[in-house]
Amino acid sequence: MTSDEQLNQVRERINTIDAELLRLICERASCAQDVAKIKDAHGEAVKYYRPEREAEILRRIKLQNPGPLDGEEVARLFREIMSACLALEKPLEIGYLGPAGTFTQAAALKHFGHSVHTQPFGAISDIFREVEAGACDYGVVPVENSTEGVVNHTLDMFMRSPLLIAGEVTLRIHHHLLSTATEIGAIRRVYSHQQSLAQCRGWLDRALPNAERIAVSTNADAAKLAAGDPQAAAVASEAAAELYSLRVMAQRIEDEPGNTTRFLVIGPEDSPPSGHDKTSMLLSCRNEAGALHRLLSPFANQGISMTRIESRPSRQGVWDYVFFVDVSGHRAAPDVAKAITELRGAANLCKVLGSYPEAVL
Ligand SMILES: C=C(O[C@@H]1C=C(C(=O)O)C=C[C@H]1O)C(=O)O
């Protein structure tokens, strides 16, 4: 057989597989419609989106993956299939910290897939308000974001808001040099958020020692500015390059590889147990010797591991400190439930912000 004949044979096989895949994906979509019909028939407030079920499905796909595709890769494909199936009912409305092209938008699409409708907001408080009002189904806000620097603002909102955490998203952050210039030598100005500039300082010192660095409020704003100035560049994401028609002049220019940031999904409800969950809570104690130790001992007593603790001044005058604590496990799990009961007795304040699946993607 000639190589052309061999290729034709494999291509024929691919065409047959594609037809079969298409049939199966459509059959899956019909099943999703059946789920909706059954739920509708039972009346009451219908909730189509099930974060715990989606997390279970994605975890199973990763486990069952026989290769050669990477587990992350197959999970991403199934993420999009589920997103499209769910959108058959009604695309979810997701508010995020804009403008378009921010890492928060990338996080929203990573978590929900591309079949949702994303709506940019200028401030984190606007996102909380829109979700509280029901204008958005969920919101996505940065919580440990090394680029936008708004962690505290998100944490402060939880002190006042009745919203709960329904999910978390982690995103690897890569910075690129974007411009309309034809060569790097033509660049006189570099725009970006100050933290992104700081994260690329070494690279900028070497490649653009004479260009002025100008800090702006978001990386998407930087991309917008670079789009209108051929002597300027922006340090921003690939999404921003596409959105503002900029060329990627240099890729992955961050000094520290492996920079990951975390986002939270906020909604009117948290998530039922998925098998691998986290619980976030807000705790407070008086400023006295041993108070923090006593506050956290219920977790240690139950053998629960704490994955994060962040302290904030309470601003309410009543309590000195407020701690944002993440622990492993769902609030419905006996050990976590027991620790929470103990905490309620000991802490001045114990507000459970929600239990949600650990990020799968
Ligand atoms: C509404 C449901 O399913 C939705 C659709 C899913 C899918 O396409 O696999 C998964 C979870 C839900 O977001 C449900 O299972 O009750």
The ligand as a MOL file (V3000), in Angstrom:
LIG
                    3D

  0  0  0     0  0            999 V3000
M  V30 BEGIN CTAB
M  V30 COUNTS 16 16 0 0 0
M  V30 BEGIN ATOM
M  V30 1 C -29.2440 18.9660 35.9420 0
M  V30 2 C -28.4460 17.9380 35.9010 0
M  V30 3 O -27.3900 17.8380 35.0700 0
M  V30 4 C -26.6720 18.9500 34.6170 0
M  V30 5 C -26.0070 18.4920 33.3920 0
M  V30 6 C -24.8680 17.7210 33.4720 0
M  V30 7 C -24.3090 16.9920 32.2890 0
M  V30 8 O -24.5200 17.4010 31.1500 0
M  V30 9 O -23.6390 15.9730 32.5080 0
M  V30 10 C -24.2270 17.6040 34.7020 0
M  V30 11 C -24.6560 18.2610 35.8050 0
M  V30 12 C -25.7070 19.2860 35.7370 0
M  V30 13 O -25.1290 20.5520 35.5870 0
M  V30 14 C -28.6400 16.7660 36.8040 0
M  V30 15 O -27.8760 15.8070 36.6780 0
M  V30 16 O -29.5640 16.8110 37.6410 0
M  V30 END ATOM
M  V30 BEGIN BOND
M  V30 1 2 1 2
M  V30 2 1 2 3
M  V30 3 1 2 14
M  V30 4 1 3 4
M  V30 5 1 4 5
M  V30 6 1 4 12
M  V30 7 2 5 6
M  V30 8 1 6 7
M  V30 9 1 6 10
M  V30 10 2 7 8
M  V30 11 1 7 9
M  V30 12 2 10 11
M  V30 13 1 11 12
M  V30 14 1 12 13
M  V30 15 2 14 15
M  V30 16 1 14 16
M  V30 END BOND
M  V30 END CTAB
M  END
